[in-house]
Amino acid sequence: MKYHARAERDGRFWLIHVAEIDRYTQARSLGEIQEMAADLVASMEDVDPAAVEVEIETVLPASVRRHLSRAEGFRREAYEQNALAAQESREAARELVGEYRLTLREAGTLLGISRQRVQQLVRS
């Protein structure tokens, strides 16, 4: 049988709840969670700990989840801003080469990029 455990940080320890047997144990480190959960199940079910399969769900503190959520939002925003910046760079290169009839080298000098990069921008 497969067991499911939920581990949450509680002060200096990880508090582990195994749902199927509705019991708790604790671990000092993240690396001990699996072993402690399996030992709890083995002792309550009177089976060999090696035969116990426990799926662990670790729960981060709410404040950490908020930070990660904000970080993801910033990453998404940065990706969108980078896409807009790339589009504007393409438009600038196209305008210099097309409308103002500058060479790729001249456009590159003005834009602070190589002639090859201007060519890539103009073609994309």
N, C-alpha and C positions, 0 to 999 in steps of 0.2 A: 504494500500500500504506500502511496505517496502522501507525504505530509506537507503542510504549508505553514511557514512561520513568518512572522512579521517582526522585524528588529528596528527599534527606535532608540536613539541616544537618550539616556536618562542620567544626566550629571556626568560622572566619570565612567559609566558603564553603558553597555547596550542591553536594553530590556527586550527579551525575546518571548513572543507569544506564539504557541503552536495551536492553531485553531481546532484541529481534529480532536485534540485531547483537552482543550481549554485549560492549559497550564502555562506557567511562565518560568523562565530561567534568565540568567544574565551572562554576559561575556565581558571581558575587560577590553578586548580589541575586536576589530572587524574580522580578523583572521580566525578568531575563536567561535564565531557565531554558528557556523555550520556544525562544528563538533559538539558544541553545547546543546544545540537543538536536537541533534541525533541522540546524544546521551540522555536527554530528558525523555524523548519518545521511547527509547530502549528501556529505560527504567520503569516508565509507566505502563508499557505494553509487555514487559518481560520478554524482550527479544534482543538479539545481538545488535549492537550499535552499527556494525558494518553492514547489516541488512536493511538499515533504515535509510530511506531516501527522503530528504527534506528540501523543498524548494523555498529559498529565502527571499523575502521582499524587504529590502532596507528602505527605511523612510527617513528622508533628510528633514532636519528641523525646518519649520515654516519660514524662518528668516532666511535660511540658505536657499530654499526653493524660490523665495521672492527675488533674491539676488540673481539666481540662475535665469529666472523668467525675464528679468530686466536685461540681463546680458544677451539673451536670445533676441529680444526686441531690438537692442542696439545693433546686433549683428545683422539682423534683417534690414534695419534702416541703413546701415553702412553699405550693404549689398546694393540696395536700391539707389543710394547716392552715388556709388561707384558706377553703376550702369548709366546714370544720368551724366556723370562726368565724362565717361567714355563716349557717349553720344555727342556731347558738346565738343570734345576733342576731334571727333570725326568731322563734325560740321565746320570747325575752324580750319582744319586741313583742306577740306573740299573747297571751302570758300577761297582760301589763299591760292590754291592751285587752279581752280576753275574760273572763278569770277575775276580774280586779280592777276591771273596768268603768271604766277611765280613758278619757278622751277621747284622740283622736290627738295633740292639742296637749300634753296632760299627759304622755302616754307619751314624746313627743318631748323634752320638757324633761328628764324623768328620764334618758332614754337619751343625751341630748346630740346629738340629731339633729332634723331638721325634721319637722313634722307630715306632710308629703308622703312623706318617707322611711319613716315609721312605717306609713303607709297601704300603701306598696309592700311592706314586709316582711310585714305582716299578710295581704295578698292573695297573696303568692307561696308 
